[in-house]
Amino acid sequence: MPLGYAIRDSDLVLVCLAVSLENGAVVGYVTPVPFPAAVVVLGLVSIAFIGHAPFVNAPVDDTADLSGEIDLQKMPAVPSPMESGPEP
């Protein structure tokens, strides 16, 4: 049975980034607005989407999720390139 896919906010942000930059290219080619200026201005729109996604509409369920202290003993161990391997 195939898994259903739900559109998330992060998916919408990625679509908005692509659309705003593509619109900058189209405006630069189709109108007398200089291409670099059109891409830069609509690139700033992309930056606004990037700033909105993690800071205004954060991917947490509740602000109480952000107030708790993290217990390092419960965190999964991640191999580090700075640590040596197991002893032979």
C-alpha positions, -999 to 999 in steps of 0.1 A, spaced: 0 0 0 16 33 -10 22 59 17 2 91 14 21 124 11 12 155 30 23 189 19 41 206 47 51 243 53 87 234 43 75 221 9 56 253 3 86 274 12 107 255 -14 81 261 -40 79 298 -32 117 301 -35 117 285 -69 87 305 -81 101 338 -70 134 332 -86 118 320 -118 96 351 -118 127 372 -115 142 355 -146 110 359 -165 106 396 -156 143 401 -166 138 385 -200 103 397 -209 102 433 -196 127 462 -200 138 457 -163 175 447 -163 179 410 -157 203 413 -127 180 438 -110 149 416 -115 166 385 -101 181 404 -71 147 420 -62 128 388 -64 157 371 -47 150 393 -18 114 380 -18 130 345 -16 150 356 14 118 369 30 103 334 26 134 318 41 132 342 71 95 336 76 97 298 76 119 290 106 114 321 127 77 332 123 62 298 115 85 275 134 82 237 130 72 230 166 39 220 181 40 244 210 63 270 225 66 248 256 87 224 234 113 251 232 116 258 270 128 224 282 164 216 288 179 188 267 192 158 285 224 148 267 223 113 281 191 106 261 204 121 228 215 95 203 252 90 198 264 104 165 298 93 151 322 122 149 351 124 125 372 138 153 368 108 175 390 77 171 374 44 163 371 14 185 402 -1 200 414 -32 182 
